[in-house]
Amino acid sequence: MTTVLPNVTLIAAVGRNGIIGDGLTMPWHISEDLKFFKRTTMGHPMVMGRRTFDSMGALPGRRSVVVTRQADWSAPGVEVAHSLPDALALVADDEQVFVVGGGEIYRQAMAYAARLLVTEVDQSPEGSVTFPPIDAADWAETAREERSGFAWVTYERRG
Ligand SMILES: NC(=O)c1ccc[n+]([C@@H]2O[C@H](COP(=O)([O-])OP(=O)(O)OC[C@H]3O[C@@H](n4cnc5c(N)ncnc54)[C@H](OP(=O)(O)O)[C@@H]3O)[C@@H](O)[C@H]2O)c1
């Protein structure tokens, strides 16, 4: 059984149709939300899938832990893990850790997360990569800030 880790937050921008990307890039460019992402994650470790790393690289001021199945994969300035539990173990001593995508990694990390920070984007873009469903039986919406074209929504795990 997966143990929920109180220090793990998923942060994602999600379309009305659940889409978060096309496998290469994000479907939108919302500078206000990128600033929110930066100020929220700054100083905290980020865990991401190798494909998301390929799309955004290592971001300054934050440890990047990249999850890959490739035994010989490396990139400057990042730590490598070969499973999600191994990635979360690397950052277990940090009081706040952000899982920053993409779809494959969100899907696996949701079971560990205590909190979700979801930017609900008021668009239904084309794409192939989705955020996993947020089951209201497991997650309570605890905050919502409406902006123009999107909303910042916080979910906390029930119980
Ligand atoms: N809207 C948002 O907030 C947001 C945020 C982040 C990303 N995105 C978008 O999401 C898309 C990328 O998502 P994605 O689902 O295609 O890929 P991803 O989750 O970023 O990365 C998938 C890769 O992670 C590695 N991986 C996954 N599970 C693993 C495991 N259990 N053990 C070891 N390695 C594992 C594999 O890397 P290897 O192939 O190297 O083995 C796999 O190919 C892009 O379009 C990106 O722009 C959107």
Backbone and ligand atoms as CSV (ligand in chain L), in Angstrom:
chain,resi,resn,atom,element,x,y,z
A,1,MET,N,N,0.834,-1.199,0.000
A,1,MET,CA,C,0.000,0.000,0.000
A,1,MET,C,C,0.863,1.240,0.000
A,2,THR,N,N,0.428,2.267,-0.733
A,2,THR,CA,C,1.188,3.514,-0.814
A,2,THR,C,C,0.947,4.355,0.435
A,3,THR,N,N,2.016,4.921,0.963
A,3,THR,CA,C,1.881,5.807,2.115
A,3,THR,C,C,1.807,7.247,1.636
A,4,VAL,N,N,0.816,7.979,2.118
A,4,VAL,CA,C,0.726,9.398,1.778
A,4,VAL,C,C,1.866,10.125,2.475
A,5,LEU,N,N,2.534,11.008,1.729
A,5,LEU,CA,C,3.664,11.760,2.262
A,5,LEU,C,C,3.226,13.209,2.454
A,6,PRO,N,N,3.223,13.694,3.698
A,6,PRO,CA,C,2.682,15.033,3.966
A,6,PRO,C,C,3.438,16.150,3.255
A,7,ASN,N,N,4.669,15.889,2.828
A,7,ASN,CA,C,5.459,16.960,2.186
A,7,ASN,C,C,5.282,17.008,0.665
A,8,VAL,N,N,4.436,16.150,0.115
A,8,VAL,CA,C,4.348,16.062,-1.356
A,8,VAL,C,C,3.106,16.793,-1.888
A,9,THR,N,N,3.356,17.762,-2.775
A,9,THR,CA,C,2.298,18.514,-3.458
A,9,THR,C,C,2.455,18.325,-4.961
A,10,LEU,N,N,1.342,18.038,-5.633
A,10,LEU,CA,C,1.330,18.051,-7.102
A,10,LEU,C,C,0.918,19.446,-7.552
A,11,ILE,N,N,1.639,20.013,-8.509
A,11,ILE,CA,C,1.270,21.326,-9.048
A,11,ILE,C,C,1.135,21.189,-10.568
A,12,ALA,N,N,-0.026,21.632,-11.097
A,12,ALA,CA,C,-0.314,21.414,-12.518
A,12,ALA,C,C,-1.288,22.461,-13.027
A,13,ALA,N,N,-1.207,22.735,-14.315
A,13,ALA,CA,C,-2.197,23.567,-15.000
A,13,ALA,C,C,-2.993,22.643,-15.916
A,14,VAL,N,N,-4.315,22.626,-15.736
A,14,VAL,CA,C,-5.161,21.598,-16.358
A,14,VAL,C,C,-6.317,22.253,-17.111
A,15,GLY,N,N,-6.525,21.830,-18.348
A,15,GLY,CA,C,-7.651,22.331,-19.133
A,15,GLY,C,C,-8.969,21.768,-18.627
A,16,ARG,N,N,-10.066,22.379,-19.110
A,16,ARG,CA,C,-11.405,21.905,-18.706
A,16,ARG,C,C,-11.608,20.442,-19.072
A,17,ASN,N,N,-10.910,20.005,-20.157
A,17,ASN,CA,C,-11.039,18.626,-20.622
A,17,ASN,C,C,-9.965,17.707,-20.038
A,18,GLY,N,N,-9.233,18.184,-19.038
A,18,GLY,CA,C,-8.216,17.354,-18.382
A,18,GLY,C,C,-6.863,17.375,-19.053
A,19,ILE,N,N,-6.773,18.027,-20.227
A,19,ILE,CA,C,-5.512,18.019,-20.985
A,19,ILE,C,C,-4.475,18.930,-20.320
A,20,ILE,N,N,-3.224,18.439,-20.271
A,20,ILE,CA,C,-2.121,19.247,-19.738
A,20,ILE,C,C,-1.011,19.453,-20.767
A,21,GLY,N,N,-1.073,18.738,-21.889
A,21,GLY,CA,C,-0.009,18.887,-22.882
A,21,GLY,C,C,-0.204,17.936,-24.038
A,22,ASP,N,N,0.711,18.043,-24.994
A,22,ASP,CA,C,0.663,17.177,-26.180
A,22,ASP,C,C,1.822,16.186,-26.191
A,23,GLY,N,N,2.548,16.109,-25.076
A,23,GLY,CA,C,3.715,15.227,-24.996
A,23,GLY,C,C,5.017,15.977,-25.147
A,24,LEU,N,N,4.947,17.185,-25.698
A,24,LEU,CA,C,6.169,17.987,-25.894
A,24,LEU,C,C,6.106,19.310,-25.157
A,25,THR,N,N,4.980,20.002,-25.303
A,25,THR,CA,C,4.887,21.336,-24.713
A,25,THR,C,C,3.565,21.489,-23.971
A,26,MET,N,N,3.429,22.653,-23.298
A,26,MET,CA,C,2.162,23.002,-22.654
A,26,MET,C,C,1.240,23.602,-23.719
A,27,PRO,N,N,-0.085,23.458,-23.559
A,27,PRO,CA,C,-1.022,23.934,-24.585
A,27,PRO,C,C,-1.245,25.447,-24.543
A,28,TRP,N,N,-0.727,26.148,-23.534
A,28,TRP,CA,C,-1.005,27.587,-23.391
A,28,TRP,C,C,0.234,28.257,-22.843
A,29,HIS,N,N,0.217,29.599,-22.887
A,29,HIS,CA,C,1.280,30.363,-22.231
A,29,HIS,C,C,0.582,31.418,-21.377
A,30,ILE,N,N,0.531,31.176,-20.083
A,30,ILE,CA,C,-0.160,32.095,-19.173
A,30,ILE,C,C,0.908,32.653,-18.224
A,31,SER,N,N,1.386,33.854,-18.518
A,31,SER,CA,C,2.562,34.345,-17.785
A,31,SER,C,C,2.256,34.515,-16.301
A,32,GLU,N,N,1.040,34.916,-15.966
A,32,GLU,CA,C,0.681,35.071,-14.546
A,32,GLU,C,C,0.778,33.726,-13.818
A,33,ASP,N,N,0.407,32.659,-14.508
A,33,ASP,CA,C,0.472,31.338,-13.877
A,33,ASP,C,C,1.918,30.841,-13.798
A,34,LEU,N,N,2.730,31.187,-14.798
A,34,LEU,CA,C,4.146,30.802,-14.736
A,34,LEU,C,C,4.826,31.509,-13.555
A,35,LYS,N,N,4.427,32.757,-13.307
A,35,LYS,CA,C,4.975,33.483,-12.140
A,35,LYS,C,C,4.512,32.824,-10.840
A,36,PHE,N,N,3.254,32.398,-10.799
A,36,PHE,CA,C,2.720,31.676,-9.629
A,36,PHE,C,C,3.525,30.389,-9.398
A,37,PHE,N,N,3.778,29.659,-10.487
A,37,PHE,CA,C,4.555,28.415,-10.396
A,37,PHE,C,C,5.943,28.713,-9.826
A,38,LYS,N,N,6.550,29.789,-10.339
A,38,LYS,CA,C,7.912,30.120,-9.906
A,38,LYS,C,C,7.934,30.486,-8.423
A,39,ARG,N,N,7.033,31.384,-7.989
A,39,ARG,CA,C,7.099,31.814,-6.586
A,39,ARG,C,C,6.672,30.694,-5.631
A,40,THR,N,N,5.817,29.790,-6.105
A,40,THR,CA,C,5.361,28.687,-5.242
A,40,THR,C,C,6.461,27.639,-5.062
A,41,THR,N,N,7.163,27.333,-6.147
A,41,THR,CA,C,8.137,26.235,-6.083
A,41,THR,C,C,9.537,26.699,-5.670
A,42,MET,N,N,9.807,28.018,-5.731
A,42,MET,CA,C,11.160,28.511,-5.499
A,42,MET,C,C,11.704,28.026,-4.145
A,43,GLY,N,N,12.904,27.482,-4.179
A,43,GLY,CA,C,13.565,27.022,-2.962
A,43,GLY,C,C,13.206,25.600,-2.562
A,44,HIS,N,N,12.277,24.997,-3.290
A,44,HIS,CA,C,11.837,23.638,-2.947
A,44,HIS,C,C,12.248,22.658,-4.043
A,45,PRO,N,N,12.497,21.408,-3.685
A,45,PRO,CA,C,12.823,20.415,-4.711
A,45,PRO,C,C,11.625,20.125,-5.621
A,46,MET,N,N,11.945,19.832,-6.886
A,46,MET,CA,C,10.924,19.473,-7.857
A,46,MET,C,C,11.225,18.070,-8.384
A,47,VAL,N,N,10.198,17.257,-8.457
A,47,VAL,CA,C,10.310,15.910,-9.031
A,47,VAL,C,C,9.549,15.926,-10.352
A,48,MET,N,N,10.190,15.413,-11.401
A,48,MET,CA,C,9.536,15.441,-12.721
A,48,MET,C,C,9.926,14.223,-13.548
A,49,GLY,N,N,9.081,13.910,-14.520
A,49,GLY,CA,C,9.392,12.871,-15.490
A,49,GLY,C,C,10.432,13.374,-16.484
A,50,ARG,N,N,11.106,12.435,-17.103
A,50,ARG,CA,C,12.170,12.803,-18.056
A,50,ARG,C,C,11.618,13.616,-19.224
A,51,ARG,N,N,10.387,13.324,-19.661
A,51,ARG,CA,C,9.850,14.093,-20.799
A,51,ARG,C,C,9.560,15.532,-20.401
A,52,THR,N,N,9.070,15.726,-19.205
A,52,THR,CA,C,8.844,17.108,-18.734
A,52,THR,C,C,10.176,17.821,-18.595
A,53,PHE,N,N,11.192,17.131,-18.082
A,53,PHE,CA,C,12.523,17.760,-18.026
A,53,PHE,C,C,12.967,18.182,-19.426
A,54,ASP,N,N,12.756,17.315,-20.407
A,54,ASP,CA,C,13.170,17.668,-21.776
A,54,ASP,C,C,12.471,18.944,-22.251
A,55,SER,N,N,11.228,19.165,-21.781
A,55,SER,CA,C,10.472,20.330,-22.267
A,55,SER,C,C,10.827,21.599,-21.511
A,56,MET,N,N,11.337,21.496,-20.285
A,56,MET,CA,C,11.592,22.762,-19.560
A,56,MET,C,C,12.991,22.893,-18.989
A,57,GLY,N,N,13.781,21.834,-18.969
A,57,GLY,CA,C,15.143,21.929,-18.463
A,57,GLY,C,C,15.182,22.117,-16.951
A,58,ALA,N,N,16.378,22.341,-16.419
A,58,ALA,CA,C,16.547,22.557,-14.978
A,58,ALA,C,C,16.239,24.025,-14.689
A,59,LEU,N,N,15.401,24.268,-13.696
A,59,LEU,CA,C,15.024,25.643,-13.362
A,59,LEU,C,C,15.891,26.121,-12.202
A,60,PRO,N,N,16.332,27.370,-12.238
A,60,PRO,CA,C,17.233,27.864,-11.194
A,60,PRO,C,C,16.560,27.926,-9.824
A,61,GLY,N,N,17.371,27.755,-8.777
A,61,GLY,CA,C,16.889,27.950,-7.412
A,61,GLY,C,C,16.126,26.779,-6.840
A,62,ARG,N,N,16.060,25.674,-7.585
A,62,ARG,CA,C,15.306,24.508,-7.138
A,62,ARG,C,C,16.050,23.230,-7.521
A,63,ARG,N,N,16.140,22.293,-6.574
A,63,ARG,CA,C,16.685,20.973,-6.943
A,63,ARG,C,C,15.732,20.317,-7.935
A,64,SER,N,N,16.293,19.718,-8.979
A,64,SER,CA,C,15.459,18.976,-9.928
A,64,SER,C,C,15.806,17.501,-9.824
A,65,VAL,N,N,14.815,16.684,-9.539
A,65,VAL,CA,C,14.990,15.232,-9.539
A,65,VAL,C,C,14.204,14.698,-10.730
A,66,VAL,N,N,14.902,14.048,-11.650
A,66,VAL,CA,C,14.283,13.558,-12.881
A,66,VAL,C,C,14.138,12.043,-12.801
A,67,VAL,N,N,12.934,11.576,-13.083
A,67,VAL,CA,C,12.645,10.131,-13.043
A,67,VAL,C,C,12.749,9.579,-14.465
A,68,THR,N,N,13.549,8.548,-14.623
A,68,THR,CA,C,13.731,7.909,-15.932
A,68,THR,C,C,13.988,6.422,-15.732
A,69,ARG,N,N,13.619,5.637,-16.752
A,69,ARG,CA,C,13.956,4.203,-16.713
A,69,ARG,C,C,15.299,3.944,-17.382
A,70,GLN,N,N,15.892,4.965,-17.995
A,70,GLN,CA,C,17.160,4.794,-18.725
A,70,GLN,C,C,18.326,4.781,-17.738
A,71,ALA,N,N,19.015,3.646,-17.686
A,71,ALA,CA,C,20.071,3.457,-16.681
A,71,ALA,C,C,21.203,4.468,-16.839
A,72,ASP,N,N,21.462,4.905,-18.068
A,72,ASP,CA,C,22.634,5.761,-18.299
A,72,ASP,C,C,22.259,7.223,-18.554
A,73,TRP,N,N,21.031,7.611,-18.211
A,73,TRP,CA,C,20.589,8.989,-18.496
A,73,TRP,C,C,21.190,9.956,-17.474
A,74,SER,N,N,21.637,11.112,-17.944
A,74,SER,CA,C,22.064,12.164,-17.019
A,74,SER,C,C,21.925,13.506,-17.715
A,75,ALA,N,N,21.918,14.563,-16.933
A,75,ALA,CA,C,21.897,15.926,-17.473
A,75,ALA,C,C,22.529,16.826,-16.420
A,76,PRO,N,N,23.176,17.895,-16.871
A,76,PRO,CA,C,23.838,18.777,-15.905
A,76,PRO,C,C,22.837,19.394,-14.934
A,77,GLY,N,N,23.217,19.415,-13.665
A,77,GLY,CA,C,22.421,20.137,-12.665
A,77,GLY,C,C,21.192,19.413,-12.167
A,78,VAL,N,N,21.027,18.133,-12.527
A,78,VAL,CA,C,19.852,17.416,-12.034
A,78,VAL,C,C,20.271,16.129,-11.323
A,79,GLU,N,N,19.404,15.674,-10.423
A,79,GLU,CA,C,19.575,14.374,-9.788
A,79,GLU,C,C,18.663,13.388,-10.517
A,80,VAL,N,N,19.112,12.154,-10.614
A,80,VAL,CA,C,18.378,11.142,-11.381
A,80,VAL,C,C,17.851,10.070,-10.430
A,81,ALA,N,N,16.595,9.650,-10.652
A,81,ALA,CA,C,16.026,8.522,-9.907
A,81,ALA,C,C,15.403,7.574,-10.928
A,82,HIS,N,N,15.389,6.299,-10.591
A,82,HIS,CA,C,14.878,5.305,-11.539
A,82,HIS,C,C,13.520,4.741,-11.153
A,83,SER,N,N,12.918,5.360,-10.143
A,83,SER,CA,C,11.518,5.065,-9.821
A,83,SER,C,C,10.986,6.273,-9.058
A,84,LEU,N,N,9.667,6.399,-9.005
A,84,LEU,CA,C,9.092,7.511,-8.256
A,84,LEU,C,C,9.382,7.391,-6.755
A,85,PRO,N,N,9.221,6.204,-6.136
A,85,PRO,CA,C,9.580,6.101,-4.710
A,85,PRO,C,C,11.033,6.494,-4.447
A,86,ASP,N,N,11.951,6.118,-5.356
A,86,ASP,CA,C,13.359,6.519,-5.177
A,86,ASP,C,C,13.495,8.039,-5.250
A,87,ALA,N,N,12.760,8.668,-6.172
A,87,ALA,CA,C,12.819,10.139,-6.295
A,87,ALA,C,C,12.311,10.788,-5.018
A,88,LEU,N,N,11.198,10.293,-4.490
A,88,LEU,CA,C,10.620,10.894,-3.284
A,88,LEU,C,C,11.509,10.635,-2.069
A,89,ALA,N,N,12.226,9.516,-2.075
A,89,ALA,CA,C,13.157,9.231,-0.968
A,89,ALA,C,C,14.312,10.236,-0.968
A,90,LEU,N,N,14.755,10.653,-2.158
A,90,LEU,CA,C,15.860,11.622,-2.247
A,90,LEU,C,C,15.503,12.955,-1.598
A,91,VAL,N,N,14.223,13.310,-1.592
A,91,VAL,CA,C,13.796,14.620,-1.093
A,91,VAL,C,C,12.961,14.491,0.185
A,92,ALA,N,N,13.059,13.329,0.834
A,92,ALA,CA,C,12.193,13.038,1.990
A,92,ALA,C,C,12.417,13.998,3.152
A,93,ASP,N,N,13.621,14.579,3.247
A,93,ASP,CA,C,13.909,15.461,4.384
A,93,ASP,C,C,13.459,16.894,4.159
A,94,ASP,N,N,13.000,17.202,2.950
A,94,ASP,CA,C,12.530,18.565,2.678
A,94,ASP,C,C,11.077,18.699,3.119
A,95,GLU,N,N,10.756,19.837,3.724
A,95,GLU,CA,C,9.406,19.942,4.278
A,95,GLU,C,C,8.343,20.126,3.202
A,96,GLN,N,N,8.746,20.591,2.006
A,96,GLN,CA,C,7.784,20.759,0.913
A,96,GLN,C,C,8.446,20.381,-0.407
A,97,VAL,N,N,7.827,19.463,-1.110
A,97,VAL,CA,C,8.349,18.941,-2.372
A,97,VAL,C,C,7.247,19.082,-3.417
A,98,PHE,N,N,7.603,19.526,-4.615
A,98,PHE,CA,C,6.603,19.675,-5.669
A,98,PHE,C,C,6.832,18.653,-6.774
A,99,VAL,N,N,5.789,17.920,-7.098
A,99,VAL,CA,C,5.806,17.047,-8.270
A,99,VAL,C,C,5.221,17.886,-9.405
A,100,VAL,N,N,6.030,18.088,-10.456
A,100,VAL,CA,C,5.675,19.080,-11.483
A,100,VAL,C,C,5.327,18.436,-12.832
A,101,GLY,N,N,5.076,17.137,-12.849
A,101,GLY,CA,C,4.586,16.508,-14.071
A,101,GLY,C,C,5.606,15.579,-14.690
A,102,GLY,N,N,5.242,15.104,-15.893
A,102,GLY,CA,C,3.967,15.322,-16.568
A,102,GLY,C,C,2.924,14.275,-16.223
A,103,GLY,N,N,2.135,13.898,-17.242
A,103,GLY,CA,C,0.981,13.044,-17.010
A,103,GLY,C,C,1.319,11.706,-16.374
A,104,GLU,N,N,2.370,11.064,-16.892
A,104,GLU,CA,C,2.744,9.742,-16.350
A,104,GLU,C,C,3.126,9.850,-14.882
A,105,ILE,N,N,3.856,10.906,-14.567
A,105,ILE,CA,C,4.349,11.062,-13.198
A,105,ILE,C,C,3.225,11.512,-12.263
A,106,TYR,N,N,2.347,12.427,-12.708
A,106,TYR,CA,C,1.204,12.820,-11.868
A,106,TYR,C,C,0.372,11.586,-11.518
A,107,ARG,N,N,0.170,10.724,-12.524
A,107,ARG,CA,C,-0.694,9.552,-12.345
A,107,ARG,C,C,-0.152,8.655,-11.221
A,108,GLN,N,N,1.166,8.496,-11.207
A,108,GLN,CA,C,1.784,7.642,-10.181
A,108,GLN,C,C,1.909,8.370,-8.845
A,109,ALA,N,N,2.108,9.704,-8.890
A,109,ALA,CA,C,2.423,10.449,-7.658
A,109,ALA,C,C,1.177,10.817,-6.865
A,110,MET,N,N,0.009,10.783,-7.516
A,110,MET,CA,C,-1.199,11.232,-6.826
A,110,MET,C,C,-1.428,10.444,-5.530
A,111,ALA,N,N,-1.100,9.163,-5.543
A,111,ALA,CA,C,-1.337,8.323,-4.364
A,111,ALA,C,C,-0.475,8.746,-3.174
A,112,TYR,N,N,0.657,9.400,-3.446
A,112,TYR,CA,C,1.553,9.831,-2.365
A,112,TYR,C,C,1.218,11.228,-1.856
A,113,ALA,N,N,0.499,12.015,-2.689
A,113,ALA,CA,C,0.379,13.452,-2.428
A,113,ALA,C,C,-0.594,13.752,-1.296
A,114,ALA,N,N,-0.273,14.826,-0.547
A,114,ALA,CA,C,-1.177,15.340,0.480
A,114,ALA,C,C,-1.961,16.533,-0.036
A,115,ARG,N,N,-1.442,17.163,-1.116
A,115,ARG,CA,C,-2.044,18.417,-1.588
A,115,ARG,C,C,-1.896,18.512,-3.105
A,116,LEU,N,N,-2.886,19.122,-3.743
A,116,LEU,CA,C,-2.838,19.396,-5.185
A,116,LEU,C,C,-3.017,20.897,-5.375
A,117,LEU,N,N,-2.139,21.506,-6.157
A,117,LEU,CA,C,-2.329,22.905,-6.559
A,117,LEU,C,C,-2.626,22.883,-8.049
A,118,VAL,N,N,-3.883,23.107,-8.384
A,118,VAL,CA,C,-4.316,22.972,-9.774
A,118,VAL,C,C,-4.728,24.334,-10.319
A,119,THR,N,N,-4.085,24.732,-11.401
A,119,THR,CA,C,-4.564,25.894,-12.145
A,119,THR,C,C,-5.589,25.375,-13.133
A,120,GLU,N,N,-6.858,25.680,-12.872
A,120,GLU,CA,C,-7.928,25.263,-13.794
A,120,GLU,C,C,-7.976,26.269,-14.927
A,121,VAL,N,N,-7.553,25.844,-16.101
A,121,VAL,CA,C,-7.481,26.749,-17.246
A,121,VAL,C,C,-8.793,26.654,-18.013
A,122,ASP,N,N,-9.347,27.835,-18.329
A,122,ASP,CA,C,-10.652,27.898,-18.982
A,122,ASP,C,C,-10.512,27.678,-20.488
A,123,GLN,N,N,-9.907,26.540,-20.855
A,123,GLN,CA,C,-9.703,26.173,-22.263
A,123,GLN,C,C,-9.834,24.656,-22.358
A,124,SER,N,N,-10.173,24.181,-23.549
A,124,SER,CA,C,-10.201,22.734,-23.812
A,124,SER,C,C,-9.307,22.452,-25.011
A,125,PRO,N,N,-7.991,22.452,-24.799
A,125,PRO,CA,C,-7.071,22.335,-25.933
A,125,PRO,C,C,-6.988,20.909,-26.469
A,126,GLU,N,N,-6.446,20.811,-27.688
A,126,GLU,CA,C,-6.075,19.500,-28.226
A,126,GLU,C,C,-4.888,18.998,-27.425
A,127,GLY,N,N,-4.737,17.699,-27.324
A,127,GLY,CA,C,-3.574,17.157,-26.625
A,127,GLY,C,C,-3.780,15.714,-26.299
A,128,SER,N,N,-2.728,15.072,-25.828
A,128,SER,CA,C,-2.776,13.644,-25.557
A,128,SER,C,C,-2.464,13.325,-24.096
A,129,VAL,N,N,-1.946,14.305,-23.363
A,129,VAL,CA,C,-1.499,14.041,-21.992
A,129,VAL,C,C,-2.489,14.689,-21.027
A,130,THR,N,N,-2.929,13.907,-20.035
A,130,THR,CA,C,-3.968,14.385,-19.114
A,130,THR,C,C,-3.497,14.343,-17.672
A,131,PHE,N,N,-4.178,15.129,-16.842
A,131,PHE,CA,C,-4.027,15.042,-15.387
A,131,PHE,C,C,-4.991,13.964,-14.907
A,132,PRO,N,N,-4.603,13.177,-13.896
A,132,PRO,CA,C,-5.531,12.128,-13.427
A,132,PRO,C,C,-6.790,12.748,-12.818
A,133,PRO,N,N,-7.905,12.021,-12.846
A,133,PRO,CA,C,-9.144,12.532,-12.248
A,133,PRO,C,C,-8.946,12.829,-10.759
A,134,ILE,N,N,-9.563,13.909,-10.292
A,134,ILE,CA,C,-9.502,14.283,-8.872
A,134,ILE,C,C,-10.784,13.778,-8.229
A,135,ASP,N,N,-10.685,12.703,-7.471
A,135,ASP,CA,C,-11.853,12.051,-6.886
A,135,ASP,C,C,-12.289,12.821,-5.632
A,136,ALA,N,N,-13.518,13.336,-5.669
A,136,ALA,CA,C,-14.017,14.139,-4.541
A,136,ALA,C,C,-14.102,13.326,-3.252
A,137,ALA,N,N,-14.096,12.005,-3.368
A,137,ALA,CA,C,-14.110,11.179,-2.155
A,137,ALA,C,C,-12.764,11.257,-1.430
A,138,ASP,N,N,-11.715,11.538,-2.187
A,138,ASP,CA,C,-10.365,11.596,-1.604
A,138,ASP,C,C,-9.880,13.011,-1.357
A,139,TRP,N,N,-10.408,13.984,-2.123
A,139,TRP,CA,C,-9.846,15.339,-2.144
A,139,TRP,C,C,-10.911,16.373,-1.840
A,140,ALA,N,N,-10.582,17.281,-0.923
A,140,ALA,CA,C,-11.474,18.399,-0.607
A,140,ALA,C,C,-10.897,19.679,-1.196
A,141,GLU,N,N,-11.746,20.433,-1.891
A,141,GLU,CA,C,-11.301,21.743,-2.380
A,141,GLU,C,C,-11.274,22.690,-1.185
A,142,THR,N,N,-10.103,23.281,-0.882
A,142,THR,CA,C,-9.974,24.112,0.314
A,142,THR,C,C,-9.726,25.578,-0.006
A,143,ALA,N,N,-9.415,25.890,-1.250
A,143,ALA,CA,C,-9.220,27.292,-1.632
A,143,ALA,C,C,-9.426,27.418,-3.128
A,144,ARG,N,N,-9.923,28.599,-3.538
A,144,ARG,CA,C,-10.124,28.860,-4.975
A,144,ARG,C,C,-9.980,30.354,-5.208
A,145,GLU,N,N,-9.076,30.709,-6.111
A,145,GLU,CA,C,-8.903,32.123,-6.468
A,145,GLU,C,C,-9.180,32.267,-7.961
A,146,GLU,N,N,-10.265,32.949,-8.275
A,146,GLU,CA,C,-10.649,33.118,-9.681
A,146,GLU,C,C,-9.816,34.234,-10.305
A,147,ARG,N,N,-9.269,33.970,-11.477
A,147,ARG,CA,C,-8.542,34.981,-12.246
A,147,ARG,C,C,-9.181,35.049,-13.633
A,148,SER,N,N,-8.661,35.903,-14.464
A,148,SER,CA,C,-9.207,36.000,-15.809
A,148,SER,C,C,-8.712,34.838,-16.665
A,149,GLY,N,N,-9.611,33.926,-17.027
A,149,GLY,CA,C,-9.234,32.814,-17.894
A,149,GLY,C,C,-8.759,31.568,-17.176
A,150,PHE,N,N,-8.618,31.666,-15.857
A,150,PHE,CA,C,-8.191,30.481,-15.093
A,150,PHE,C,C,-8.502,30.690,-13.615
A,151,ALA,N,N,-8.330,29.644,-12.814
A,151,ALA,CA,C,-8.517,29.741,-11.363
A,151,ALA,C,C,-7.438,28.911,-10.681
A,152,TRP,N,N,-6.923,29.418,-9.578
A,152,TRP,CA,C,-5.975,28.649,-8.766
A,152,TRP,C,C,-6.776,27.905,-7.702
A,153,VAL,N,N,-6.692,26.597,-7.707
A,153,VAL,CA,C,-7.511,25.777,-6.819
A,153,VAL,C,C,-6.604,24.868,-5.981
A,154,THR,N,N,-6.865,24.852,-4.683
A,154,THR,CA,C,-6.118,23.980,-3.775
A,154,THR,C,C,-7.019,22.831,-3.330
A,155,TYR,N,N,-6.479,21.635,-3.405
A,155,TYR,CA,C,-7.157,20.456,-2.863
A,155,TYR,C,C,-6.282,19.846,-1.770
A,156,GLU,N,N,-6.919,19.424,-0.683
A,156,GLU,CA,C,-6.197,18.721,0.375
A,156,GLU,C,C,-6.812,17.334,0.530
A,157,ARG,N,N,-5.937,16.371,0.802
A,157,ARG,CA,C,-6.433,15.006,0.945
A,157,ARG,C,C,-7.334,14.901,2.172
A,158,ARG,N,N,-8.463,14.268,2.020
A,158,ARG,CA,C,-9.389,14.096,3.142
A,158,ARG,C,C,-8.801,13.106,4.152
A,159,GLY,N,N,-9.161,13.333,5.395
A,159,GLY,CA,C,-8.771,12.364,6.439
A,159,GLY,C,C,-7.472,12.663,6.970
L,1,LIG,N1,N,0.147,21.596,-17.740
L,1,LIG,C1,C,1.064,21.269,-16.822
L,1,LIG,O1,O,1.015,21.714,-15.672
L,1,LIG,C2,C,2.211,20.387,-17.210
L,1,LIG,C3,C,3.225,20.131,-16.284
L,1,LIG,C4,C,4.262,19.276,-16.679
L,1,LIG,C5,C,4.268,18.713,-17.944
L,1,LIG,N2,N,3.262,19.008,-18.801
L,1,LIG,C6,C,3.207,18.402,-20.138
L,1,LIG,O2,O,3.139,16.979,-19.983
L,1,LIG,C7,C,3.739,16.370,-21.132
L,1,LIG,C8,C,4.770,15.360,-20.654
L,1,LIG,O3,O,4.108,14.366,-19.871
L,1,LIG,P1,P,4.296,12.793,-20.185
L,1,LIG,O4,O,3.240,12.037,-19.450
L,1,LIG,O5,O,4.406,12.630,-21.663
L,1,LIG,O6,O,5.757,12.490,-19.600
L,1,LIG,P2,P,6.430,12.699,-18.134
L,1,LIG,O7,O,5.489,12.212,-17.087
L,1,LIG,O8,O,6.970,14.079,-18.019
L,1,LIG,O9,O,7.698,11.738,-18.266
L,1,LIG,C9,C,7.513,10.395,-18.589
L,1,LIG,C10,C,8.843,9.715,-18.455
L,1,LIG,O10,O,9.186,9.595,-17.079
L,1,LIG,C11,C,9.875,8.368,-16.885
L,1,LIG,N3,N,9.085,7.528,-15.987
L,1,LIG,C12,C,7.748,7.506,-15.831
L,1,LIG,N4,N,7.394,6.613,-14.895
L,1,LIG,C13,C,8.548,6.058,-14.446
L,1,LIG,C14,C,8.838,5.066,-13.466
L,1,LIG,N5,N,7.861,4.486,-12.745
L,1,LIG,N6,N,10.126,4.724,-13.270
L,1,LIG,C15,C,11.114,5.321,-13.963
L,1,LIG,N7,N,10.899,6.280,-14.910
L,1,LIG,C16,C,9.617,6.631,-15.142
L,1,LIG,C17,C,10.073,7.750,-18.261
L,1,LIG,O11,O,11.286,8.314,-18.761
L,1,LIG,P3,P,12.228,7.544,-19.827
L,1,LIG,O12,O,11.436,7.516,-21.104
L,1,LIG,O13,O,13.457,8.415,-19.898
L,1,LIG,O14,O,12.493,6.188,-19.249
L,1,LIG,C18,C,8.873,8.297,-19.012
L,1,LIG,O15,O,9.040,8.300,-20.416
L,1,LIG,C19,C,4.319,17.528,-21.962
L,1,LIG,O16,O,3.396,17.882,-22.981
L,1,LIG,C20,C,4.436,18.664,-20.956
L,1,LIG,O17,O,4.401,19.944,-21.583
L,1,LIG,C21,C,2.235,19.824,-18.468
